[in-house]
Amino acid sequence: MTKEYKTINEIKGPLLFVEKTEPIGFNELVEIRTETGEMKRGQVLDTSNEVVVVQVFEGTGGLGKESTVKFTGDVIKMPLSPDIIGRVLSGSGQPRDGGPPIVPEVEREIAGAAINPAAREKPRAFIQTGISTIDGTNTLVRGQKLPIFSGAGLPHNDVALQIARQAKALGEAESFAVVFCAMGITNEEAQHFMADFERTGALERAVVFLNLADDPAVERLLTPRLGLTTAEYLAFDLDMHVLVIYTDMTNYCEAMRQMGAAREEVPGRRGYPGYMYTDLAIQYERAGIITGKKGSITQFPILTMPGDDITHPIPDLSGYITEGQLIVSRELHRKGIYPPIDIRPSLSRLMNSGIGAGHTREDHRAVSDQLYAYYAEGCDLRGLVAIVGKEALSERDRLVLEFADAFEQKFVNQGRDEDRTIFDTLDIGWNLLSALPETMLTRIDDHLIKKYHPRYRKKE
């Protein structure tokens, strides 16, 4: 039987410094009882010959030197069963929807490991999100990690909800689930998320973890680990294809910085811990496909860039680890365009693995390249027009300028509940390109033009 000790020496922020009385393991689960009998949980962060450092999940309010500490000899585990789908849980895994506790078929340690590279299978299958700027030009592939880089006040959460509602494996009847991890969000945002999940029925295939802004910061460090442990169970035990959405990874990293400051660690770039890269890599690299397993884990981390600075450590390090990025544009948002995803700096490094004949359609790559080329050129021409005026442009340049405006209004812009198939997206692209002379379609082969160009399709 484990003993309770009254050996708390110091309380600093979310940390307890406890006199060491027995051998203690790293990450060991700790139970702390206040003088009033309230029970709190914690985890061993560090241990030396004399002192054990414990981080308290529910905050250190109400704790004092008379509080008792019990080391359980166990680590934090997530209770898992098929019944977890449709549940709303707190950031520490406790029911938040008024439902009963989860009766586990299995309990898994939340400190999982990255997938062994030798066991990884190359991502190939296309995931349709119903959003043209993702499906058409920055395609998401099953097993990929594709972050959304956004800024304060931009509708990245609406984009996340739309992806959670609409994402599907194209042309397959396989089970699909969403694990939605919200970290450090306001109560208003949480109500918005839950109202949307309930309105659209998306909750029936989702597991939601909600860590609110007034919840302890240390709980934020648990939330993605609990979500990923749940995703691994659904993917590799129940053979489901799982989409994991985090919002907001910036809040997660801020919690990491706060914990580092409380532990008096030597800070790295802009005060973030030096191990932040390693920590993020451990989370992101739990996505993928394992050879011989039917399920998969695909990640959509969302992070807000402080000051819209893409060189900030959080987006900078995330960009190294993940396979591309989607950039939410403040300029497009000001124009009233939704979703304001700018395809020019956006990139999906695995796009070529999941498109083309047998995945989407044979003309996908060519149409995407042609749309990108003329939209980028049109945006550059806007800067020229501001200097010399429209009258100084050639006829070709005017066509490209008009194309860029039409591209934003018809291809980028779509309704929050508009679920476009990949074929709808490609057809919209062809309709935009049909406004240009065929001689300008230099990135598309003639046989594809003859097959898919609206002018020839009408003749059939």
C-alpha positions in Angstrom: 0.0 0.0 0.0 1.4 3.4 -1.0 2.0 5.9 1.8 0.9 9.5 2.1 3.6 12.0 3.0 3.5 15.6 4.4 6.8 16.5 2.8 5.9 19.6 0.7 8.8 22.1 1.0 7.7 24.7 -1.5 4.9 25.7 -3.9 5.8 27.7 -6.9 3.1 28.4 -9.6 1.8 25.0 -10.8 4.7 23.1 -9.2 5.3 21.4 -5.8 8.7 20.7 -4.5 8.5 17.6 -2.3 11.2 16.1 -0.1 12.2 12.7 -1.5 11.3 9.8 0.8 11.2 6.8 -1.6 12.4 5.9 -5.1 10.3 7.9 -7.6 9.9 7.4 -11.4 9.8 10.1 -14.0 6.2 10.9 -15.1 4.9 9.0 -12.2 1.3 9.9 -11.2 0.9 11.7 -7.9 -2.3 12.1 -5.8 -2.4 15.3 -3.6 -4.9 15.7 -0.8 -5.7 19.2 0.5 -6.3 19.9 4.2 -10.1 20.1 3.3 -10.0 16.6 1.8 -10.1 17.7 -1.9 -8.1 15.4 -4.2 -5.8 16.7 -7.0 -3.7 14.9 -9.5 -0.1 15.6 -10.5 2.9 14.2 -12.4 6.6 13.9 -11.5 8.5 16.3 -13.7 12.0 15.9 -12.1 13.6 14.0 -9.3 17.0 14.3 -7.6 18.5 12.7 -4.5 16.7 15.2 -2.2 13.7 16.8 -4.0 10.9 15.7 -6.3 9.3 18.3 -8.6 5.5 17.6 -9.2 3.3 19.5 -11.6 -0.3 19.8 -10.4 -3.0 19.4 -13.1 -5.8 21.2 -11.3 -3.7 24.1 -10.1 -2.1 24.5 -6.6 -4.9 26.6 -5.1 -5.8 25.3 -1.6 -2.5 23.4 -1.2 -0.2 24.0 1.7 2.6 22.3 3.7 -0.1 20.3 5.6 -1.3 18.8 2.3 -0.4 15.1 1.7 1.3 13.6 -1.3 1.0 10.0 -2.5 3.2 8.5 -5.2 1.1 5.9 -7.0 3.9 4.1 -8.8 1.8 4.4 -12.1 1.8 6.8 -15.0 -1.1 8.7 -16.5 -3.2 6.5 -18.7 -6.2 7.2 -21.0 -9.2 4.9 -20.6 -10.4 3.7 -24.1 -13.3 1.9 -25.6 -15.4 2.2 -28.8 -17.9 4.2 -26.7 -15.5 7.1 -26.5 -16.7 8.3 -30.0 -19.2 11.1 -29.5 -17.9 12.1 -26.1 -16.8 15.6 -24.9 -13.9 15.4 -22.4 -11.9 18.0 -20.5 -8.3 18.7 -21.3 -7.3 16.1 -18.7 -9.6 13.4 -20.1 -12.5 13.8 -17.6 -16.2 13.7 -19.0 -17.3 17.3 -19.8 -20.7 16.4 -21.4 -22.5 15.2 -18.3 -22.2 11.6 -19.4 -20.8 8.7 -17.3 -17.1 8.0 -16.9 -15.6 5.9 -19.7 -15.6 2.2 -18.9 -12.3 1.2 -20.5 -11.7 -1.9 -22.6 -8.0 -0.9 -22.5 -5.9 1.8 -20.8 -2.9 3.3 -22.6 0.0 5.4 -21.4 -0.4 8.9 -22.9 3.4 9.4 -23.3 3.4 7.6 -26.7 6.3 7.4 -29.1 6.7 8.5 -32.7 6.0 5.9 -35.3 9.1 3.8 -36.2 10.3 5.0 -39.6 10.9 1.4 -40.7 7.3 0.6 -39.9 5.8 3.6 -41.8 3.9 3.3 -45.0 4.1 6.1 -47.5 0.9 8.2 -47.5 -0.9 7.9 -50.8 -4.7 8.1 -50.3 -6.5 11.4 -50.9 -8.6 13.0 -48.1 -11.4 15.3 -49.4 -12.0 18.3 -47.1 -14.6 20.0 -49.3 -12.5 23.2 -49.4 -11.2 24.0 -52.9 -8.0 25.8 -51.8 -7.0 22.6 -49.9 -8.3 19.8 -52.2 -7.4 21.5 -55.4 -4.0 23.2 -54.8 -2.7 21.9 -51.4 -4.1 18.4 -51.3 -4.3 16.6 -47.9 -3.1 13.0 -48.0 -4.0 10.3 -45.5 -1.2 10.0 -42.9 0.0 13.6 -43.5 0.6 16.4 -40.9 -0.5 19.7 -42.6 -0.6 22.7 -40.2 -2.7 25.9 -40.7 -0.7 29.0 -40.0 -3.0 31.8 -39.0 -3.1 35.1 -37.1 -5.1 36.6 -34.3 -8.7 37.4 -35.3 -8.7 35.3 -38.5 -11.3 32.5 -39.0 -9.0 29.6 -38.6 -11.4 27.9 -36.1 -14.2 28.1 -38.6 -11.9 26.4 -41.2 -11.1 23.7 -38.6 -14.8 23.1 -37.9 -15.5 22.9 -41.6 -12.7 20.3 -42.1 -14.0 18.4 -39.1 -17.5 18.2 -40.6 -16.6 17.5 -44.2 -13.4 15.5 -44.2 -13.9 12.0 -45.8 -11.9 9.3 -47.6 -13.0 9.5 -51.2 -15.0 6.6 -52.7 -14.5 4.4 -49.6 -16.9 3.1 -47.0 -14.2 2.9 -44.4 -14.7 4.2 -40.9 -13.7 7.9 -40.4 -13.3 9.7 -37.1 -12.2 13.1 -35.9 -10.3 13.8 -32.7 -10.7 17.5 -31.9 -8.3 19.0 -29.3 -9.0 22.6 -28.2 -6.3 24.1 -26.0 -6.5 27.4 -24.1 -9.7 28.5 -25.9 -12.3 30.9 -24.4 -15.6 29.8 -23.1 -17.3 31.6 -26.0 -15.1 29.7 -28.5 -15.9 26.4 -26.7 -19.7 27.1 -27.0 -19.3 27.9 -30.7 -17.5 24.6 -31.3 -20.0 22.5 -29.4 -23.0 24.3 -31.1 -21.5 23.6 -34.5 -20.7 20.0 -33.7 -24.3 19.4 -32.4 -26.0 21.4 -35.3 -24.2 19.4 -38.0 -24.2 16.0 -36.3 -20.4 15.9 -36.6 -20.2 14.9 -32.9 -21.4 11.4 -33.8 -18.0 10.6 -35.3 -15.8 12.9 -33.1 -14.0 12.8 -29.8 -13.7 16.3 -28.4 -11.1 17.4 -25.8 -11.7 20.9 -24.4 -9.1 22.8 -22.4 -10.4 26.3 -21.6 -8.4 29.4 -21.1 -9.2 29.4 -17.3 -8.2 25.8 -16.9 -4.7 25.2 -15.5 -1.9 25.7 -18.1 -0.3 22.5 -17.2 -3.5 20.6 -18.4 -2.7 22.1 -21.8 0.4 19.9 -22.0 -1.8 16.8 -21.5 -4.5 17.6 -24.0 -2.7 16.7 -27.3 -1.2 13.6 -25.7 -4.6 12.3 -24.6 -6.0 13.1 -28.1 -3.2 11.3 -29.9 -3.5 8.3 -27.6 -7.2 8.2 -28.4 -6.4 8.5 -32.1 -3.9 5.7 -32.0 -6.5 3.4 -30.4 -9.2 4.3 -33.0 -6.7 3.9 -35.9 -4.6 0.9 -35.0 -7.1 -1.1 -32.7 -10.4 -0.3 -34.4 -9.0 0.2 -38.0 -10.4 3.7 -38.4 -9.0 6.6 -40.4 -8.6 9.4 -37.9 -8.2 13.1 -38.5 -6.6 14.9 -35.5 -7.3 18.7 -35.3 -5.5 20.8 -32.7 -6.3 24.4 -32.0 -4.3 26.3 -30.9 -0.7 24.9 -30.8 0.5 28.4 -29.8 -1.4 28.1 -26.5 0.3 24.7 -26.0 3.7 26.2 -26.5 2.9 29.1 -24.2 2.0 26.6 -21.5 5.3 24.9 -22.1 7.1 28.3 -21.7 5.2 28.9 -18.5 6.2 25.6 -17.1 9.8 26.1 -18.1 9.8 29.5 -16.3 8.3 27.9 -13.2 11.1 25.3 -13.2 13.7 28.1 -13.7 15.0 26.4 -16.8 17.5 28.3 -19.1 15.2 29.7 -21.9 15.8 29.4 -25.6 14.5 31.6 -28.4 12.1 34.2 -27.2 11.9 32.5 -23.8 10.6 29.2 -25.1 12.3 26.0 -23.8 15.2 24.7 -25.8 13.4 21.3 -26.0 10.3 22.8 -27.7 11.4 21.4 -31.1 11.8 17.9 -29.7 8.4 18.2 -27.9 6.6 19.3 -31.0 8.3 16.6 -33.1 7.1 13.9 -30.6 3.5 15.1 -31.1 3.6 15.6 -34.8 5.4 12.3 -35.6 2.7 10.2 -34.0 0.8 10.8 -37.3 1.1 8.4 -40.2 0.3 4.9 -41.5 1.8 1.7 -40.1 2.6 -1.1 -42.5 0.1 -4.0 -42.1 -2.5 -1.8 -40.2 -5.7 -0.6 -41.9 -6.1 2.6 -39.9 -4.3 5.9 -40.2 -3.7 9.2 -38.3 -3.7 12.5 -40.2 -3.0 15.7 -38.3 -4.2 19.3 -38.8 -2.4 21.4 -36.2 -3.6 25.0 -36.2 -1.4 27.7 -34.8 -1.7 31.5 -34.6 1.5 33.4 -35.4 2.1 36.1 -32.9 2.3 39.4 -34.8 1.6 37.4 -38.0 5.3 36.6 -37.9 6.0 33.3 -39.8 9.6 33.4 -38.5 8.3 33.1 -34.9 9.7 30.0 -33.2 6.4 28.1 -33.1 5.5 28.3 -36.9 9.2 28.1 -37.7 9.8 24.8 -35.9 6.4 23.4 -36.9 7.4 24.1 -40.6 10.5 21.9 -40.2 8.6 19.0 -38.8 5.4 18.9 -40.8 4.8 18.3 -44.5 3.8 21.7 -45.7 1.5 24.5 -44.4 -1.7 26.3 -45.2 -1.5 30.1 -44.7 -4.6 32.1 -43.6 -4.3 35.5 -45.2 -5.3 38.7 -43.5 -5.6 40.5 -46.9 -8.1 38.0 -48.2 -10.1 38.2 -44.9 -10.3 42.0 -45.3 -11.8 41.4 -48.7 -14.6 39.3 -47.1 -13.3 36.1 -48.7 -13.8 32.8 -46.8 -11.9 30.6 -46.3 -9.0 33.2 -46.6 -6.4 30.6 -47.5 -3.6 32.1 -49.7 -2.4 29.4 -52.0 0.8 31.2 -52.9 2.9 30.6 -49.7 0.9 27.5 -48.9 2.3 24.0 -49.7 1.4 20.4 -49.4 4.6 18.4 -49.8 2.8 15.1 -50.2 0.2 16.4 -52.7 1.7 14.4 -55.7 1.3 11.1 -53.7 -2.5 11.5 -53.4 -3.6 13.0 -56.7 -4.0 12.0 -60.4 -5.6 9.0 -62.0 -6.7 6.4 -59.4 -6.8 9.0 -56.6 -8.6 12.2 -57.9 -8.5 12.9 -61.6 -5.8 12.8 -64.3 -6.0 16.6 -64.9 -5.5 17.5 -61.2 -1.8 18.4 -61.2 -1.9 20.3 -64.5 -5.0 22.3 -63.5 -3.5 23.1 -60.1 -0.2 24.3 -61.6 -2.0 26.5 -64.2 -4.3 28.1 -61.7 -1.4 28.8 -59.3 0.8 30.3 -62.1 -1.8 32.8 -63.3 -3.0 33.7 -59.8 0.5 34.4 -58.6 1.2 36.5 -61.8 -2.1 38.4 -61.3 -1.2 39.3 -57.7 2.1 40.6 -58.9 0.3 42.7 -61.6 -1.8 44.4 -58.9 1.3 45.9 -57.5 2.3 47.1 -61.0 -1.2 48.6 -61.6 -0.9 50.6 -58.3 2.2 52.3 -59.9 1.4 52.7 -63.6 -2.4 52.2 -63.8 -4.4 49.6 -65.7 -4.2 51.4 -69.0 -0.4 50.7 -69.2 -1.1 46.9 -69.2 -1.0 44.7 -72.3 -4.2 42.8 -73.3 -2.6 39.6 -71.9 -1.8 41.2 -68.6 -5.4 42.5 -68.3 -6.7 39.0 -68.8 -4.4 37.6 -66.1 -5.4 40.5 -63.7 -9.1 39.7 -64.2 -8.4 36.0 -63.8 -6.8 36.7 -60.3 -9.9 38.6 -59.2 -12.2 35.8 -60.5 -10.1 33.1 -58.9 -10.5 34.7 -55.5 -14.2 35.2 -55.9 -15.1 31.8 -57.4 -12.4 29.3 -56.4 -11.1 30.6 -53.0 -14.4 32.0 -51.8 -17.1 29.4 -50.7 -19.7 29.0 -48.1 -19.0 27.8 -44.5 -21.3 24.9 -45.1 -20.4 24.4 -48.8 -18.9 20.9 -49.3 -17.3 20.8 -52.8 -16.2 17.4 -54.2 -12.8 17.4 -55.8 -14.6 17.2 -59.2 -16.6 20.3 -58.4 -13.3 22.0 -57.5 -11.5 21.0 -60.7 -14.5 22.0 -62.8 -14.5 25.5 -61.2 -10.8 25.7 -62.1 -11.6 24.7 -65.7 -14.4 27.3 -65.9 -11.9 30.0 -64.7 -9.2 28.9 -67.2 -11.8 28.9 -70.1 -11.8 32.7 -69.9 -8.2 32.6 -71.1 -7.2 31.8 -74.7 -6.2 28.1 -75.1 -2.7 29.2 -76.2 -2.2 30.6 -72.7 -2.8 27.2 -71.1 0.9 26.3 -71.3 1.0 23.9 -68.3 -1.8 21.6 -69.5 -1.4 18.9 -72.1 -3.5 19.2 -75.3 -5.2 15.8 -74.6 -6.4 17.1 -71.2 -7.7 20.3 -72.8 -9.6 18.4 -75.4 -11.1 16.1 -72.7 -11.9 18.6 -69.9 -12.1 22.1 -71.3 -15.7 23.4 -71.1 -15.6 24.4 -74.8 -15.1 20.7 -75.8 -17.2 19.2 -73.1 -20.3 21.1 -74.4 -19.8 19.6 -77.8 -19.9 16.1 -76.6 
